Amino acid sequence: MTVIEPGRQDACRLCGAPVSQRFQLTVLGRHDVQYLECTGCGSLQTEQPHWLDEAYGSNNLSSLDTGAAQRNIHNLAACFVDSKLLALRNVIDIGGGDGLLCRLLRDYGINCYIKDRYTTPTYAQGFTEQDFERPDLVVGFEVLEHLSDPGKDLQAFFADDPRALLLTTAAYSGQDRDWWYYSPESGQHVFFYSMKALEGIARKYNYRLVSSGGFLLFVKDISFLKGVIARLLLSRIGCRLVRGLVVLLPAPGAWNDHVLQRKGRHGA
């Protein structure tokens, strides 16, 4: 195993197995950072990320993300079909950023609330404190790679034992230093999961993993038929078709939330 500079890191932050140095990248244009591959779960990770306050304080990733709005609409379609297929209504969006997806889900009658410690949910103000004890569905899109200590941080996703979780992250399978997903210019992507690691997470928390179209569906108590349907609907083609249908549907939830917020402001 490659010798790592003392004081940096010698064990995987997900599974605890030894790590070896893979390559080095310059993060935020000034930090020389080692990228380490786990000999156990096969994931890649940065050394202990000491630059995160700097990354989130002075470099908002949204300024680099020109596809955010379209991706939220795509994620809306995936959430919509899963909520209908599995009869899921109460949703928590972890790391939901500006709250656009939360707002869209509420517009389509899905009772969604947002949790994000770094960003003010501009589009979902008033929907940060859930009105249910336990979520049916937890979603987290492009969040897993931001977790600095996934062995501990993932507990927040599974703590309430939701019936399903719908997540996204690009799987690591030995990509070299030029993989765009490392995003060293933002400094916010610090852990890259192999499929072996993601399957291990599912087993640890007693879920079944359905991977399709870039989505990771962790689900309990799903029949074989519904598993097949979920995989088809979450595929890139399936999700595009659903996306077109969802956009054409009326969104009654938008008016309902508007009335509730007015009542809250005016005490009516």
N, C-alpha and C positions, 0 to 999 in steps of 0.2 A: 504494500500500500504506500502511496506517495506520502512523504512526511509533510505535515501541515504546520505552518508557523505557530509556535506556542501561544496560547491565549486566544486563539481564534475559535476553532471548533474541531472536534474529533468524533462526534457522534451525530447521527441523523436526528433532526428535530421532530420527526414523525414517529419512527419506529425504534430509535435508539441504537441501531446497528452502526458499525464503523463506516466512515466516509473516506473517500480518496479525492484528491484534487484533480479536477478535470481541465479547467482553464481559468483565465483571468479576464475580466472586463472592467472598463472604466465606468463607474456609476455616477450619475449626475454631473458628468464631465470633470470630476475631480477625485473620486475615491477609487483606488485600485482594489477591486473586490475579487476574492477567490470564489469560484463556483465548484461545488463539491457533490460527488455522486455517491449515493448510498449503496453499500455492498449488500444490504438486506432487501429493502423494498424497491430499489432501483430508481428512486426519485433523484432529482437534482435540486440543489439549494444553494443560495448564497451563504457566505460566512455569516456569523451573527450580524444582523442588519442594524448597525448603530446609527444609520443616516435617516431613519424613517421620519423623525420630526421635521427634518429638513425637506424631505421628499413631499410630505403632505402639507407642510406649511408654506413653502414658496413655489411649489411646482404642481399645480393642479392637473391631474392626468386628463381631465375633460378638455383642456385646451389642445391636447394632442389627439383626441378621439373624435374624428369627423364622422364616424358611423354610429354614434350613440343613439340617435333618435330612431333610425331604421332598425337597429338591433333591439330596441325596446319593443317595437311593434312585433318583431319576430318572436321575442320572448313572451309577449302577450298571447300570441297564438298558441304557443306551447303550454303556457299556464292554463289557458282557457280549455284546451282539449283534455288536459289531465284532470282539471277540476270537474269537468263533466263526466269523464270516463270513470273516475274513481269517487265521485260524489264528495268532493272536497270544497268547503266554502270559506273557512277561516284561514287566512294566510298571513305569514310574516315574511317580509322581504328584508333579508339581512344584507347590509352593505348596499342599500338601494340608491345611494347617491342623491341626486336632486329630486327623487320621488316621482319621476315621470311614469315608470312602470306601475308603481303603487296607484297612481291616479288613474291610469288606463284600466287596471284591473277593477278598481272600484266603479268606474264608468260602466263596466260590463257585469256588474252585480256580484263581484267577488269581494268578500269582506277582508280587504288587505290593509295591513299596517306596516310601517317601515321602521327599521333599526339601522342607524349608521352613525358611528361615533366621530366621523371625520367631516361630514357634510350636512348642511342645512337642507331639508327636503322641500325645496321651493314649491314643487308641484303638489305636495301632499302635506301641507301644514295642517295641523289639527289631527293627524292620523299617525301619531307616534306612540300613543298609549292604547294598547289593544283592549277591546271590550269582550274578550273571551279568555278563558283560563288556559286552554291548550289549543295550539294551532292544528288544523288538519294537514296543512302543507307549509313547509318552509322552503323559500326560494333564495338562491344566492347566485347571481350571474356575474361571472368574472370577479369573484371574490376570493376563492380558495388560494390563488397564487399570491394574494396579498398577506396571507396569514404568516406572521413571523415565527410562531411556535405552534404549528398545526396539531401536534400531539395534545396540546391543551386547548387551543383555540377552537378546534372542531367540536368540543363538548357543548358549546353554545348552540350549535346547529341541531344537535340530537337531544339536548337536555330535556325538552318537553315531550319526547317520544312521539313526534308527529307521525301520522300515517304514511306520509311521503315527503321526500325532499327532491326538489328539482334544481340542479346546479349545473354550472358550466365552468370548465377550465380546459386549456389545451394540454393534452397528455404528452408527457416527455417519453421519448423512445430513442434516446441517444443523439439528439440533434446537436450539431456543432455550435460554436460560438456565434455564428452569424444568424441564428434563428431569431426572427423578428419578435417572438413572444417574450424574450428575455427583457426587452424594453429597458435597457440600462439608462436611457436618457430620462426616464421618469423616476427611477429608483424605487418603484413601488411593487414590482414583481420579484418576490424573494423565494418562492418555493414552487417547484414544478413536479407534479405527481406522475408516476408511471401508472399504467393500467393495473399492474400488480398491486401497487399501493392503494389505488381506489377500490379494488376488489377487497383488499384487506380491511379498509375502513368499513365497507358494507358488512363484512363478517363480524367485525368488532362490535358493531351496534345492532346486529341482528336484522339487517335489511337485505333485500335482493337488489342487485344493481342491474338496471337496464340502460345500456349505452346506445344512443342512436342520434345521428344528425348533429353531433357536437353537444348533445344534452346528456346529463347523468341523472337518471331517475332512481333514487333510493326508495324502495317501496316495501311495505309489509302486506301480507295477506292478499296477494294478487293472483288471480287464476292464470292458467297457461294462456287461455284465449285473450284475456285482457292484456297480458304481457306482450303478446304478438301485436295486438292492436296499438298499444302504446308505442312499440318500436316503429311501427309503420307511420303513425301520425307524427312522431318526433323526427322522422327522417327528413332530410332537406326538402325533398319533393312534397312529402306529406304536409310538412309545416308551412310550406309556401302556399299550398292549396287552402289550408285552414286559415292562414293569414288573410287571404283574399276574401274568404267568407266572413270572417270576424269583422273586418273593416266595413262590410256592407250591413252588418247587424245594427239595430238601434242600440243606444247606450243609456238605458233608463237610470242607471245608478248615478250619472252625473247630476241630474236634477235632484235626486233624493239627497245627496250629500250637500248640495247647495242649500236646500231647505233646512237641513240639520245645522249647518254652520250659521245661517242667519238666525235661527232660534237661539243658538248658543251666544251669539253676539248681542242680541237684543232682549234676551230673556223671555221671548214669546213662547 
